[in-house]
Amino acid sequence: MKIALDAMGGDNAPSVNIIGAREALELYPNIEKIYLVGDKDVLAKECEEHKLGGERVEIVHASQVVEMHESGAKTLRSKRDSSISVATGLVKSGDAAAVVSAGNTGAAVANATLKLRTLKGVERAGIASPLPNEHGVCNLLDAGANPDAKPEHLVGYAVMGAMYAKHVLGVAEPVVGLMSNGEEEEKGTPFTKETFALLKAMEESGKAPFKFLGNMEGGDLYETRVDVALTDGFTGNIILKSCEATAKAMSKWLKLEFKRKPMRVLGAAMASGAFKAVKRRSSYEYYGGSPLLGINGVVIISHGGSSALAMQNAIRGAMEAVEQEVNPHIEAVLAELADIGE
């Protein structure tokens, strides 16, 4: 398969993208080619510095870059030759099967929605961001693509998230929960209550391709066996960034406390293996990126501050989504539900 990489996207671009692409090509022989999209002169220099070349690499020139502070939607017109726009265009033309970007999330979502459109039966695309859980991985959906979601959009997210968990993550029976301010059915806003009713009715009818957990609270993201946590993009983005900030703060505080006394330093050294294991489990680097589900093509959105390891894993995530045919599975289930509803 061929993958388009927005090589100019991200806080640490393009070097981490080049290194990540090199490592991905070394690890995954199923990747036929990676298109590096961006300024050809800059990328050629980076490729030479990081020893990336050969027939499996091709530089595709793009003269513009969407900066992180820019409005993604507005750049659709003002920066038509941006690296994310050109990379997405390679998927539209069929030259690439997937696009990966650590750049401006709004621009990635806007370009994907405009150029690739949504799958049949999908009203709004959503970002599924993985969070480490005691039982595996919980995907927060939506994490920022659709801030003004409607209840029916979350029902679509439930189906898409379940299919992603089942076919890409290997979960036999996906469990879906709805983020609220309490587990009781009567808790929540009119929006969450209506969403709850739709999901409960779907499950009771036997049509749901998942088990509906019901309402879930913040602690359930980490403690409860749930594969997809549903919410609107506004709330989801706040949850995601709060979780990331908390993890960084805890890591910083632990380091400060360990350095206060010599015995603590010794204890930290003795427990270094455990700390490394926790870091691996909790770090976004090992999860790579978040799929933009519902788009007619595979789109992986990575953290803006992604490292080379994160980009390598984001490329792996794109490869797996293509190989496991997540989009055909989503379309098949949505078509079946539409037929039942007629």
TAQUI-V305280 format. One record per backbone hydrogen bond with DSSP energy under -1.0 kcal/mol. CO is the residue of the C=O (numbers start at 1). NH is the residue of the N-H. E is the energy in kcal/mol with one decimal. If there is no record, write none. Layout:
BEGIN
CO&NH&E, CO&NH&E
END
This chain:
BEGIN
1&32&-2.5, 1&33&-1.5, 2&97&-3.3, 3&35&-2.8, 4&100&-2.3, 5&7&-1.9, 5&37&-2.6, 6&9&-1.5, 10&13&-1.1, 12&16&-1.5, 14&18&-2.3, 15&19&-2.5, 16&20&-2.5, 17&21&-2.2, 18&22&-2.3, 19&23&-2.5, 20&24&-2.1, 21&25&-2.3, 22&26&-1.6, 23&27&-1.8, 24&28&-2.7, 28&31&-1.6, 33&3&-2.4, 34&58&-1.9, 35&5&-3.2, 36&60&-2.7, 38&62&-1.3, 39&43&-2.7, 40&44&-2.2, 41&45&-1.8, 42&46&-2.2, 43&47&-2.8, 44&48&-1.9, 45&49&-2.2, 46&50&-2.5, 47&52&-2.8, 54&57&-1.4, 56&34&-2.6, 58&36&-2.7, 60&38&-2.2, 64&83&-1.5, 67&70&-1.2, 71&75&-1.4, 73&76&-1.2, 74&78&-1.5, 75&79&-2.2, 79&82&-1.4, 81&64&-2.0, 82&86&-2.6, 83&87&-2.2, 84&88&-2.1, 85&89&-1.9, 86&90&-1.2, 88&92&-2.0, 89&93&-2.3, 90&95&-1.3, 90&96&-2.0, 97&298&-1.2, 98&4&-3.1, 99&300&-2.7, 100&6&-2.9, 101&302&-3.3, 104&108&-2.1, 105&109&-2.7, 106&110&-2.6, 107&111&-2.6, 108&112&-2.1, 109&113&-2.6, 110&114&-2.4, 111&115&-2.8, 112&116&-1.9, 117&296&-2.8, 119&122&-2.2, 126&293&-2.3, 127&143&-1.4, 129&140&-3.1, 131&138&-2.9, 133&136&-1.6, 136&133&-2.6, 138&131&-2.4, 139&229&-2.6, 140&129&-2.6, 141&231&-1.6, 146&233&-2.3, 150&153&-1.1, 150&154&-1.5, 151&155&-1.5, 152&156&-1.7, 153&157&-2.2, 154&158&-2.2, 155&159&-1.7, 156&160&-2.6, 157&161&-3.4, 158&162&-1.9, 159&163&-2.1, 160&164&-2.2, 161&165&-2.5, 162&166&-2.4, 163&167&-2.6, 164&168&-2.1, 164&169&-1.5, 165&171&-2.7, 174&211&-2.7, 175&227&-2.1, 175&228&-1.8, 176&213&-3.3, 177&230&-3.0, 178&216&-2.7, 184&187&-1.6, 189&193&-2.7, 190&194&-2.1, 191&195&-2.0, 192&196&-2.7, 193&197&-2.2, 194&198&-2.0, 195&199&-2.4, 196&200&-2.8, 197&201&-2.3, 198&202&-1.9, 199&203&-2.3, 200&204&-2.6, 201&205&-1.5, 202&207&-1.7, 202&208&-1.1, 203&206&-1.4, 211&176&-3.0, 214&178&-2.5, 216&180&-2.5, 217&220&-1.2, 218&221&-1.3, 219&222&-1.3, 219&223&-2.1, 220&224&-1.4, 222&134&-2.6, 224&226&-1.4, 227&139&-2.9, 228&177&-3.0, 229&141&-2.8, 230&179&-2.5, 232&236&-2.9, 233&237&-1.9, 234&238&-1.5, 235&239&-2.6, 236&240&-2.6, 237&241&-2.3, 238&242&-2.2, 239&243&-2.4, 240&244&-2.2, 241&245&-2.3, 242&246&-2.3, 243&247&-2.2, 244&248&-2.0, 245&249&-2.4, 246&250&-2.7, 247&251&-2.0, 248&252&-2.3, 249&253&-2.7, 250&254&-2.4, 251&255&-2.0, 252&256&-2.1, 253&257&-2.5, 254&258&-2.5, 255&259&-1.4, 257&260&-1.1, 261&265&-1.7, 262&266&-2.0, 263&267&-2.4, 264&268&-2.7, 265&269&-2.0, 266&270&-2.1, 267&271&-1.6, 269&272&-1.1, 271&275&-2.2, 272&276&-2.4, 273&277&-1.9, 274&278&-2.3, 275&279&-2.5, 276&280&-2.4, 277&281&-2.0, 278&282&-2.2, 279&283&-2.1, 283&286&-1.0, 284&288&-2.0, 287&289&-1.9, 290&301&-3.0, 291&128&-2.3, 291&293&-1.1, 293&126&-2.1, 294&119&-2.8, 295&297&-2.5, 298&99&-2.3, 299&292&-2.7, 300&101&-2.3, 301&290&-3.1, 303&306&-1.9, 304&11&-3.4, 307&311&-2.0, 308&312&-2.3, 309&313&-2.3, 310&314&-2.0, 311&315&-2.2, 312&316&-1.9, 313&317&-2.4, 314&318&-2.0, 315&319&-2.3, 316&320&-2.5, 317&321&-2.1, 318&322&-1.9, 319&323&-2.7, 320&324&-2.6, 321&326&-1.8, 322&325&-1.1, 325&329&-1.7, 326&330&-2.2, 327&331&-2.7, 328&332&-2.2, 329&333&-2.0, 330&334&-2.4, 331&335&-2.4, 332&336&-2.0, 333&337&-2.4, 334&338&-2.2, 335&339&-2.2, 336&340&-2.0, 337&341&-1.9
END
